[in-house]
């Protein structure tokens, strides 16, 4: 008797695609690795094509055929989740899972509030989180490991669809009591004369340094760090100044020292905050719900573009 596609096949396929390996998928599903491998092989036999290819340092990556089937599998999984709702559930209620990635420094500002809003409005939708730098978010989206990402508009990879949800203005971060903090706005040329603390993440660093290059000057990099909190602490301790885009409430570093934030005088550099999704996938209902919550939360914290292109 021929094997037909089952809910188990769909569940395993999605887990492998999002985890990037059969071992990680097995841990997530509380199954043995051999049983996960068998399920993938069965599904490939049913469909008649390979769903994954093994790539050095990247694990299992969906083939082009696999990406198309991944988009369909997510839609099926969302429908199955609604089908399995208990008696008495709202007929319009959403259920299922959405794989959501976000840029490291954007996460603390927006993601907790987004998750809170999702939990209030869509309690039967599970949001799987992946934190990454900008370059890694591109790779995760292209490989289908996440469905939606909150990112900065910097060097977006091909085959990704974007929607601008806010436009942010970079600002100067200064030690409390620094002479430049006495001004209402700080010239970029003045910052260039100070030791600079650089947020050293792929693609992020290029944008932050472009603030200086747009004014025809170069930053004097004293320290590099991949951590926003570390940069805040270094500036608070007088080790240098910095330029940031991410907004934070309050002015205290972890050790209790103060920082000051000032606008950049005359700078026209702006940074878009965007949602990103693969162009080969129609967003599932849970992904569309998440996108709506992202728009609402980001709009509460920053001025959105007047005419953003629609993601869903």
C-alpha positions as CSV (number, residue, x, y, z in Angstrom):
1,X,0.0,0.0,0.0
2,X,1.4,3.4,-1.0
3,X,2.3,5.8,1.8
4,X,0.4,9.1,1.7
5,X,1.3,12.5,3.2
6,X,0.4,12.7,6.9
7,X,0.3,15.5,9.5
8,X,3.5,13.8,10.9
9,X,5.3,14.3,7.6
10,X,4.3,18.0,7.5
11,X,5.4,18.5,11.1
12,X,8.8,16.9,10.6
13,X,9.4,18.7,7.3
14,X,8.8,22.1,8.9
15,X,10.9,21.2,11.9
16,X,13.9,20.2,9.7
17,X,13.5,23.2,7.5
18,X,13.5,25.6,10.5
19,X,16.2,23.8,12.5
20,X,18.5,23.2,9.6
21,X,19.3,19.6,10.6
22,X,17.6,16.4,11.4
23,X,19.4,16.3,14.8
24,X,18.1,19.7,15.9
25,X,14.6,18.9,14.5
26,X,14.6,15.6,16.5
27,X,15.3,17.5,19.7
28,X,12.6,20.0,19.0
29,X,10.0,17.3,18.3
30,X,11.2,14.9,21.1
31,X,11.8,12.2,18.5
32,X,14.8,10.1,17.6
33,X,17.0,11.4,14.8
34,X,16.5,8.2,12.7
35,X,12.7,8.6,12.9
36,X,13.0,12.2,11.6
37,X,15.3,11.1,8.8
38,X,12.9,8.3,7.8
39,X,10.0,10.8,7.7
40,X,11.9,13.1,5.5
41,X,12.9,10.3,3.1
42,X,9.3,9.1,3.0
43,X,8.0,12.5,2.1
44,X,10.7,12.9,-0.6
45,X,9.6,9.5,-2.0
46,X,6.0,10.5,-2.0
47,X,6.7,13.8,-3.7
48,X,9.3,12.3,-6.1
49,X,11.9,15.1,-5.5
50,X,14.6,15.9,-3.0
51,X,13.5,18.5,-0.4
52,X,16.9,19.2,1.1
53,X,20.5,19.4,0.1
54,X,23.4,19.2,2.5
55,X,25.7,22.3,2.4
56,X,29.0,22.7,4.2
57,X,28.7,24.8,7.3
58,X,24.9,25.4,6.6
59,X,23.5,22.0,7.3
60,X,20.3,20.9,5.5
61,X,19.0,23.6,3.1
62,X,15.8,23.3,1.1
63,X,16.1,22.8,-2.6
64,X,14.1,25.1,-4.9
65,X,11.5,22.4,-5.0
66,X,11.8,22.2,-1.2
67,X,11.2,25.9,-0.8
68,X,8.0,25.7,-2.8
69,X,6.8,22.8,-0.8
70,X,7.8,24.5,2.4
71,X,5.5,27.4,1.6
72,X,2.7,25.0,1.0
73,X,3.4,23.0,4.1
74,X,3.2,26.1,6.3
75,X,-0.2,26.9,4.9
76,X,-1.3,23.3,5.5
77,X,0.0,23.3,9.0
78,X,-1.9,26.6,9.8
79,X,-5.1,25.0,8.4
80,X,-4.5,21.8,10.5
81,X,-4.0,23.9,13.6
82,X,-7.4,25.6,13.1
83,X,-9.0,22.3,12.2
84,X,-7.9,20.8,15.6
85,X,-9.3,23.7,17.7
86,X,-11.6,22.4,20.4
87,X,-15.4,22.6,20.4
88,X,-16.6,26.1,21.2
89,X,-13.6,27.9,19.7
90,X,-14.2,31.0,17.8
91,X,-14.6,30.0,14.1
92,X,-12.4,33.0,13.1
93,X,-9.7,32.2,15.6
94,X,-6.2,31.7,14.4
95,X,-3.9,28.9,15.5
96,X,-0.5,27.5,14.5
97,X,3.1,28.6,14.5
98,X,5.1,31.4,12.9
99,X,8.9,31.5,12.7
100,X,10.0,35.1,13.5
101,X,13.5,36.5,13.2
102,X,14.7,39.8,14.5
103,X,17.9,41.9,14.4
104,X,19.8,41.7,17.7
105,X,19.7,45.4,18.6
106,X,16.1,45.9,17.5
107,X,14.8,43.0,19.7
108,X,14.7,44.6,23.1
109,X,12.9,47.7,21.9
110,X,10.1,46.0,19.9
111,X,9.9,42.2,20.3
112,X,8.6,41.9,23.9
113,X,5.7,44.3,23.1
114,X,5.0,42.5,19.8
115,X,4.8,39.1,21.7
116,X,2.6,40.6,24.3
117,X,0.2,41.9,21.7
118,X,0.2,38.5,19.9
119,X,-0.5,36.7,23.1
120,X,-3.5,39.0,23.9
121,X,-5.0,38.8,20.4
122,X,-4.0,35.3,19.1
123,X,-3.4,33.1,22.2
124,X,-3.3,29.9,20.1
125,X,-0.5,31.2,17.8
126,X,3.0,30.2,18.9
127,X,5.8,32.5,17.8
128,X,9.2,30.8,17.4
129,X,12.0,33.4,17.9
130,X,15.4,33.6,16.2
131,X,17.8,36.4,17.0
132,X,20.5,37.2,14.5
133,X,22.6,39.9,12.8
134,X,21.5,41.5,9.6
135,X,23.5,39.2,7.3
136,X,22.3,36.1,9.1
137,X,18.7,37.2,8.9
138,X,19.1,37.4,5.1
139,X,20.4,33.8,5.0
140,X,17.7,32.5,7.3
141,X,14.9,34.0,5.2
142,X,16.4,32.8,1.9
143,X,16.7,29.3,3.4
144,X,13.1,29.3,4.6
145,X,14.1,28.9,8.2
146,X,12.1,31.9,9.3
147,X,8.9,33.3,7.7
148,X,9.2,36.9,8.8
149,X,11.9,39.2,10.1
150,X,12.2,42.6,11.7
151,X,15.4,44.2,10.5
152,X,17.1,47.4,9.3
153,X,17.0,48.3,5.6
154,X,20.6,47.4,4.8
155,X,21.7,45.3,1.8
156,X,18.6,43.1,1.6
157,X,19.2,39.9,-0.3
158,X,17.4,39.1,-3.6
159,X,14.1,37.3,-3.5
160,X,13.1,39.0,-0.3
161,X,10.1,41.3,0.0
162,X,10.3,44.3,2.3
163,X,7.9,46.7,4.0
164,X,9.2,49.8,5.7
165,X,7.4,50.3,9.1
166,X,9.5,53.2,10.5
167,X,12.4,55.5,9.6
168,X,14.9,56.3,12.4
169,X,17.4,59.0,12.7
170,X,20.9,58.1,14.1
171,X,22.0,60.0,17.2
172,X,25.1,60.6,19.2
173,X,25.7,58.7,22.4
174,X,27.9,60.5,24.9
175,X,29.2,60.2,28.4
176,X,27.3,62.2,30.9
177,X,29.1,65.6,31.4
178,X,31.0,65.3,28.1
179,X,31.6,68.8,26.5
180,X,29.6,67.8,23.4
181,X,26.6,66.9,25.6
182,X,26.2,70.6,26.4
183,X,25.1,71.3,22.8
184,X,21.5,70.7,21.7
185,X,22.9,68.9,18.6
186,X,26.3,67.5,17.8
187,X,28.2,68.0,14.5
188,X,29.4,64.7,13.1
189,X,32.8,66.3,12.5
190,X,33.1,66.9,16.2
191,X,32.3,63.2,16.9
192,X,35.0,62.2,14.4
193,X,37.6,63.8,16.7
194,X,36.6,61.6,19.6
195,X,37.4,57.9,20.3
196,X,34.6,55.9,18.8
197,X,32.8,52.8,20.1
198,X,31.6,50.8,17.1
199,X,28.7,48.3,17.1
200,X,30.6,45.7,15.1
201,X,27.9,43.5,13.5
202,X,27.8,42.5,9.9
203,X,26.2,45.2,7.7
204,X,25.5,47.3,10.8
205,X,29.0,48.6,11.1
206,X,28.9,49.8,7.5
207,X,25.8,51.8,8.1
208,X,27.1,53.4,11.3
209,X,30.4,54.4,9.6
210,X,28.4,55.8,6.7
211,X,27.2,58.6,9.0
212,X,30.7,59.9,9.1
213,X,31.6,59.3,5.5
214,X,28.5,61.2,4.4
215,X,30.1,64.2,6.1
216,X,33.5,63.6,4.5
217,X,35.2,62.4,7.7
218,X,36.2,59.1,9.3
219,X,35.5,57.7,12.8
220,X,38.5,57.1,15.1
221,X,37.6,53.6,16.2
222,X,38.8,52.9,19.7
223,X,36.8,49.8,20.6
224,X,34.5,47.4,18.7
225,X,31.7,45.4,20.3
226,X,28.8,43.3,19.0
227,X,26.7,44.2,22.1
228,X,24.6,47.3,22.4
229,X,24.8,47.0,26.2
230,X,28.6,46.9,26.1
231,X,28.7,49.9,23.9
232,X,26.4,51.7,26.3
233,X,28.6,50.8,29.2
234,X,31.9,51.8,27.5
235,X,30.4,55.2,26.6
236,X,29.0,55.7,30.1
237,X,32.5,55.0,31.5
238,X,34.1,57.7,29.3
239,X,35.9,55.3,26.9
240,X,34.6,57.1,23.9
241,X,31.5,58.2,22.0
242,X,29.2,56.3,19.7
243,X,26.4,56.7,17.1
244,X,23.3,54.5,17.5
245,X,20.0,54.1,15.8
246,X,18.2,51.9,18.3
247,X,16.2,53.9,20.8
248,X,16.4,53.1,24.5
249,X,14.5,54.5,27.4
250,X,16.5,55.9,30.3
251,X,20.2,56.8,30.4
252,X,21.8,54.3,32.7
253,X,24.4,51.6,31.8
254,X,24.5,48.4,33.8
255,X,26.9,49.8,36.3
256,X,24.6,52.8,37.0
257,X,26.6,55.4,35.1
258,X,24.8,57.9,32.9
259,X,24.9,58.6,29.2
260,X,23.6,61.5,27.2
261,X,21.8,61.3,23.8
262,X,22.0,64.2,21.3
263,X,20.8,64.6,17.7
264,X,23.4,64.8,15.0
265,X,23.6,68.3,13.6
266,X,22.6,68.5,9.9
267,X,23.0,64.8,9.2
268,X,20.6,63.5,6.5
269,X,21.3,59.8,7.0
270,X,18.3,57.8,7.9
271,X,17.7,54.1,8.7
272,X,14.6,52.3,7.7
273,X,13.1,49.6,10.0
274,X,11.6,46.9,7.9
275,X,9.7,43.7,7.9
276,X,11.1,41.1,5.5
277,X,9.7,37.9,4.0
278,X,10.7,35.5,1.2
279,X,9.1,36.4,-2.2
280,X,8.4,32.7,-2.9
281,X,5.9,32.3,0.0
282,X,2.4,33.7,0.6
283,X,2.3,34.6,4.3
284,X,0.2,32.2,6.4
285,X,-2.6,33.6,8.5
286,X,-0.4,33.5,11.7
287,X,2.4,35.4,9.8
288,X,-0.1,38.0,8.6
289,X,-1.3,38.4,12.2
290,X,2.3,38.8,13.4
291,X,2.9,41.4,10.7
292,X,-0.1,43.4,11.8
293,X,1.1,43.4,15.4
294,X,4.6,44.5,14.3
295,X,3.2,47.4,12.4
296,X,1.1,48.5,15.5
297,X,4.0,48.2,18.0
298,X,6.6,49.9,15.8
299,X,4.2,52.8,15.0
300,X,3.8,53.4,18.7
301,X,7.5,53.9,19.1
302,X,8.6,55.6,15.9
303,X,7.2,57.7,13.1
304,X,6.2,55.3,10.2
305,X,6.6,56.1,6.6
306,X,3.5,57.7,5.1
307,X,3.2,55.3,2.2
308,X,4.8,51.9,3.1
309,X,4.6,49.1,0.6
310,X,2.4,46.3,1.9
311,X,4.0,43.1,2.9
312,X,1.0,40.8,3.1
